[in-house]
Amino acid sequence: MKLRLHRLLSFCLVMLAISASLSPVSATEPSANQPPVKLILDTDMSGDCDDAGALALLHALADRGECELLAVVTNRRDLTNASAAAVDAINTYYGRGDIPIGTDKTGPTAFQRTSPYTTALRDDFDHDMLPDSEAADALDVYRQALRTAADRSITICSVGAFSNLAVLIREEPELIRTKVKSLVVMGGHFPQSNRREANIATHVEAARLVAEHWPGEIIWHGFEVGKQLVTGARLKSTPQTNPVRRAYELRPMPGNKMSIDAGKPSYDQAAALFAVRGAEPKVWQIIPNGRVEIDDRGITSWTQESPGAQSATHSYVKIATSPKQLARTIEDLMVVAPK
């Protein structure tokens, strides 16, 4: 009897070990007992729908107690005047319609566009947001969130143009120094490229100002990261009342398809996941101790510095796990039902 019990116990331990090693989300589960990350999302919520996917992911992480979404600001000035309304429709769907939202009033016009989905989210889903031109100013929303925060407690995740961040540097550099722990941005190509990335090219002057003068840590997620992570098709399994599903149904892709048909790259979701869960070694490889430089055309390049150098405050990110596994983790969070 003792021999059989010993064998049964051994078998159970082996199966548990195998199960843990095969779990698709084991490498991206958060550490236990960590306080929620205090986060501000700076998004263009305009032409591409991965902004909607990133906001859905952040709400799912907030439902899990991993982050607190303090505010959302928009930065591209979409021609529909409805980016803030789209944000509020998503926030309301997830039960957080009271999150402050601010808009960029004097931002870039390069790559300005008419969104394929923001008007549908404005018109067909619950929200109480004014048009972008009448909503609170992004700088005022930043000020309110930062002034009331503990020192070095805020993570900013930027997944669009750098216009709001540039204004924040000009107007409130001391708030950044004292209140912001880190800035995670989706933008550029790394380590080198001869192509412009859209978030940089939208407002090159602002992007250069941020890269050169941001008074703290910046972690860069380049185009090459999110390009490998295709998500969104599983939104078909969510209710028609889900505004994120609608955004993916309306955003065209090449080949006369929509984003919901076969998914699309998760540029913004990858940065948002990193902003909350951080540099998990099984998921991300971090290239630290350097600077991102942006030329006057909007081309990014990486310059490695000596560890400890005053200028070595930037890092960029590579995927260290299976891209399919990471995409699955991202999509799992995108499709989970609100609490």
C-alpha positions, 0 to 999 in steps of 0.5 A, a space after each residue: 500500500 505504501 509503495 502504491 501511495 508513493 508512486 501515486 504521489 510521484 505521478 501527481 508531482 510529475 504531472 503538475 510539473 508538466 502542466 506548469 511547463 506547458 501552460 500558455 500563460 505561465 510566463 506572463 502571469 504577474 507576481 503575487 502580492 504586487 500593488 496595482 500599477 498606476 497607469 496613464 494611457 496616451 493613445 491616438 484612438 484613430 485609424 488603427 484599432 489596436 488602440 481599442 485592443 490595448 484599452 481592452 487589455 488594460 481593463 482586463 488587467 485592472 479587473 485582475 487587480 494588476 493596474 489602476 487606469 488613472 486617465 486616458 488622453 488622446 493625441 492625434 486629433 482625428 477628423 471625426 472629432 470622436 476619439 474621446 467618445 470611442 475611449 469613453 464607450 470602451 471604458 463604460 463597457 468595462 464599468 469604468 465610465 468615470 475615468 478622466 479623458 483628455 484630448 490634444 487640441 493643438 497636436 499634429 496634422 501629419 497622417 491626420 485621418 478619418 477613423 473607420 470606427 470611432 463614430 460607430 463607437 460614439 453613436 452606437 454605444 453608451 458614453 457621456 463624452 463631449 466631442 474632442 474639441 470640447 473635452 478636457 485638455 490632455 495637459 490638464 488631465 495629466 496635471 490632475 493625475 500627476 499632482 495627486 499621485 505619490 512620488 515616482 508612482 506613475 507609469 505612462 504608456 504612450 501608443 500614438 503621437 508624442 504631442 501630449 508628452 512634448 507639451 508635458 515636458 515643456 509645461 511640467 518637467 518637474 511633475 515628470 521628474 517627481 511623479 513618473 516612474 517610467 514611460 513605455 512607448 510604442 514607436 520606432 524600429 530597433 536597433 536600426 532602420 531606414 523606414 519611418 514608423 507612424 507614431 514618430 512620423 506623425 509628429 517628428 518634432 514632438 518625438 525628437 523632443 521627448 527622446 532628447 529631453 524626457 527627464 527619466 526612463 523610457 522603454 521603447 517598443 519598436 514596430 518589429 515587436 508588435 508586428 509578430 503578435 497577431 490578435 483580434 480574430 477571437 473577438 468574434 466570440 465576444 458579444 455584439 455589445 462589445 465596442 472593441 469587437 466593433 472597432 475590429 469589425 470596421 478597421 479594413 485590412 489588405 485583401 478586402 478583409 477586416 481586422 476581426 477576420 484574421 486579426 492584426 498586429 498588436 503594436 499597442 497591446 504589447 506595450 500596454 502589457 509591458 507597462 503593467 507587467 514589466 520586464 518579465 525575463 521569460 517574456 522580454 529581452 531588455 537592451 538597456 543603457 542607451 539612447 534612441 536618436 531621431 533624425 529630422 526625417 523621423 528615422 530612429 536609431 539606437 546608440 549604446 552607452 556605457 552602463 551608468 552614463 548619465 545619458 543611458 536612460 533608454 532601453 528597447 525591447 525584444 520578444 524572448 518567448 514564442 510570439 504565438 504564445 505571447 499573442 495568445 496571452 494578449 488575446 486572452 486579455 482582449 476577449 475576457 468579459 468585463 467583471 
